[in-house]
Amino acid sequence: MNVKAYENVAQAAGGAASTTGFWDGPPLVSAAALGDSNTGMHLLIGLLAALLHREKTGRGQRVTMSMQDAVLNLCRVKLRDQQRLDKLGYLEEYRSIRMAHFGDAVSPRW
């Protein structure tokens, strides 16, 4: 099926939005364009594998990529942990980490 994809919808449908936001608020999509860039990366991997297959066998392949599937792949660790811990929602091992002092790394002289 060929349908147009949109970054925010792919993050919501792929589960990435459920990993961001605030505990007492709605899920938020990341501004990092996870769906766009990650889909392109996975498509390139598929294309390279198809080219290698053609070199070895002489036969071509059709390569397709779903933006939702690419985003879902990014959530595999969280999904595994929820299944392993039999717990939905906030996982203690992902609790917020207090930011450390960065010192010279954020100094005006840089």
Buried (B, 14 or more C-beta within 10 A) or exposed (E): EEEEBEBEBBBBBBBBBBBBEEEEEEBBBBEEEBBBEBBBEBBEEBEEEBEEEEEEEEEEEEBEBBBBBBBBBBBEEBEEEBEEEEEEEEEEEEEEEEEEEEEEEEEEEE
